[in-house]
Amino acid sequence: MGRICGQTVDNYINLVKLSVGTESVESLTAWQHMRRQQMPDVLPRHVTRMWPKREPEILNGGSIYWVIKGVIQCRQKILRLDEVRGEDGIRRCAIVLDPEIHRTVAAPKRAFQGWRYLKVEDTPADLPKSRANDDALPDELNQALAEIGVL
């Protein structure tokens, strides 16, 4: 059993993904806003080659946690997984996301390829809404504080 957003949830798992090329939570938000205007349902999504084998657990309340500059900084609730095919005909997974981005307590995360499962007990807590608009710390300071467990 885990806790997210103040409620107890059973039997779900999260994903963690590097947000490559993203400089901040604000730049992730802006990029998703631009891209989602091109989608018929206007929802953000991340397309990946691998389909999660633990789909039922993900769809039972899971979120994708975004690693920006080596630190988990935010998350988005996963709404559904859609099959998409590229021009090459290869089946891919579109992870369809809630547009609301929740800032989290900073947590360092080493670089990795693709996405990974993230157990509920290993996920950083959401920041209180009152802190969501706090000025961001410089990346180096944010990472150093997260590494020593201060954030």
Wavefront OBJ file of the C-alpha trace (Angstrom):
o trace
v 0.000 0.000 0.000
v 1.312 3.492 -0.850
v 0.422 7.142 -0.404
v 0.174 9.757 -3.105
v -1.442 13.172 -2.941
v -2.574 12.406 0.609
v -4.643 9.333 -0.268
v -3.899 5.659 0.225
v -3.710 3.638 -2.971
v -3.232 -0.109 -3.421
v -1.519 -2.067 -6.148
v -0.022 0.497 -8.501
v 3.426 1.294 -9.824
v 4.984 4.407 -11.297
v 7.398 5.041 -14.138
v 10.494 7.240 -14.100
v 11.866 8.828 -17.267
v 14.664 11.233 -18.162
v 13.322 14.410 -19.710
v 16.149 14.778 -22.233
v 16.951 18.353 -23.216
v 14.661 19.842 -20.585
v 16.169 22.664 -18.545
v 13.420 23.051 -15.919
v 9.882 22.062 -14.953
v 8.731 25.226 -16.730
v 10.430 24.213 -19.993
v 8.835 20.736 -19.748
v 5.443 22.402 -19.252
v 5.959 24.735 -22.220
v 7.158 21.932 -24.526
v 4.195 19.700 -23.600
v 1.752 22.578 -24.074
v 3.084 23.202 -27.582
v 3.043 19.498 -28.561
v -0.360 18.667 -27.098
v -2.036 21.241 -29.329
v -1.275 18.799 -32.167
v -3.147 15.926 -30.475
v -6.845 15.262 -31.129
v -7.581 14.974 -27.379
v -5.144 17.807 -26.473
v -3.467 15.603 -23.847
v 0.316 15.361 -23.454
v 1.967 12.052 -24.207
v 5.340 10.421 -24.349
v 5.875 7.817 -27.073
v 8.224 4.957 -26.304
v 9.262 1.779 -28.106
v 8.650 -0.534 -25.167
v 5.145 -1.360 -23.921
v 5.053 -1.701 -20.113
v 4.320 -5.292 -19.084
v 2.812 -4.016 -15.830
v 0.117 -1.980 -17.592
v -2.726 -2.805 -15.138
v -0.631 -1.599 -12.182
v 0.372 1.598 -14.002
v -3.231 2.377 -14.909
v -4.353 1.761 -11.322
v -3.031 5.150 -10.186
v 0.543 5.392 -11.458
v 2.413 8.517 -12.492
v 5.463 9.237 -14.601
v 8.222 10.913 -12.600
v 10.394 13.236 -14.697
v 14.158 13.431 -14.167
v 15.409 16.892 -15.118
v 19.136 17.660 -14.891
v 19.795 14.491 -12.854
v 17.028 15.113 -10.301
v 13.423 13.900 -10.119
v 11.544 17.208 -9.962
v 7.952 16.531 -10.955
v 5.351 13.951 -11.930
v 2.250 13.549 -14.056
v -0.569 11.049 -13.602
v -0.737 8.431 -16.346
v -4.227 8.332 -17.859
v -3.861 5.549 -20.408
v -1.522 3.733 -22.786
v -2.349 4.040 -26.492
v -0.937 2.010 -29.353
v 0.614 4.155 -32.072
v 2.404 3.156 -35.247
v 5.093 5.238 -36.851
v 5.698 5.644 -40.556
v 7.944 2.584 -40.243
v 4.903 0.515 -39.149
v 6.452 -0.385 -35.788
v 4.071 -0.578 -32.811
v 4.883 1.881 -30.038
v 3.329 2.916 -26.741
v 2.014 6.442 -26.200
v 1.921 7.143 -22.472
v -0.989 9.597 -22.251
v -0.649 12.016 -19.343
v -2.775 14.345 -17.282
v -1.719 17.884 -18.263
v -1.286 18.900 -14.598
v 2.338 18.686 -13.507
v 2.938 18.149 -9.790
v 6.274 19.297 -8.397
v 7.962 16.795 -6.112
v 10.626 16.851 -3.477
v 13.941 16.747 -5.358
v 15.474 13.268 -5.566
v 18.752 12.517 -7.404
v 18.584 9.924 -10.156
v 21.482 8.665 -12.257
v 21.166 8.637 -16.038
v 19.573 5.586 -17.679
v 18.046 4.651 -21.028
v 14.289 4.552 -21.670
v 11.932 4.412 -18.709
v 12.040 2.345 -15.535
v 9.463 1.164 -13.025
v 9.467 3.161 -9.797
v 7.979 1.524 -6.720
v 5.559 3.590 -4.666
v 7.828 3.401 -1.629
v 10.729 4.826 -3.682
v 8.866 7.838 -5.072
v 9.535 11.352 -3.821
v 6.625 13.116 -2.153
v 4.707 15.889 -3.852
v 5.587 19.390 -2.744
v 2.757 21.160 -0.942
v 0.711 23.330 -3.339
v 1.906 26.386 -1.403
v 5.482 25.643 -2.557
v 4.662 24.832 -6.189
v 5.479 28.369 -7.329
v 8.659 28.791 -5.283
v 11.620 30.042 -7.270
v 13.670 27.122 -8.503
v 17.094 26.620 -6.992
v 20.091 26.608 -9.332
v 20.510 23.131 -10.849
v 23.855 22.435 -9.156
v 22.538 23.426 -5.725
v 19.313 21.473 -6.227
v 21.263 18.344 -7.139
v 23.779 18.722 -4.308
v 21.015 19.181 -1.706
v 19.091 16.193 -3.071
v 22.221 14.019 -2.917
v 22.701 14.713 0.773
v 18.977 14.329 1.522
v 18.240 17.935 2.454
v 15.434 18.431 -0.105
l 1 2 3 4 5 6 7 8 9 10 11 12 13 14 15 16 17 18 19 20 21 22 23 24 25 26 27 28 29 30 31 32 33 34 35 36 37 38 39 40 41 42 43 44 45 46 47 48 49 50 51 52 53 54 55 56 57 58 59 60 61 62 63 64 65 66 67 68 69 70 71 72 73 74 75 76 77 78 79 80 81 82 83 84 85 86 87 88 89 90 91 92 93 94 95 96 97 98 99 100 101 102 103 104 105 106 107 108 109 110 111 112 113 114 115 116 117 118 119 120 121 122 123 124 125 126 127 128 129 130 131 132 133 134 135 136 137 138 139 140 141 142 143 144 145 146 147 148 149 150 151
